[in-house]
């Protein structure tokens, strides 16, 4: 393990978890269930709903066992990404920040599953009659991290071969 590794980037993960949990506490304390509250009419609502599945409600009606699968999967992925952070140089933010975002988002949703048995979602985007599935800050961090992993991975490419 490198001495000057990227583990301090877990601070970003902690920020994601705190913001995610505070936002969900606000939602549970103030927003009505299953009622649209316009933020920007025609584009964005607050919409308190719950997801027992994964992205796009995948396996949401599976009977309850999926909660444990998603908890274990999130913890395994977070552990693997944490291990990769330990092997990443601290200054390599293009690798470290996306990993930290995914870890923070995954842990935020694990906390929901453990506390509530489901994930609290509340951000709803729409255009005309097309509604995007509701999501939360943890989901946003996971998506941003995954995009970063893919984008920076593609841009990084392979080092130039010495033609000598």
Beta strands, then each sheet from edge to edge (+ up, - down):
strand 1: 36-40
strand 2: 44-51
strand 3: 119-127
strand 4: 130-131
sheet 1: 1+ 2- 3+ 4-
end
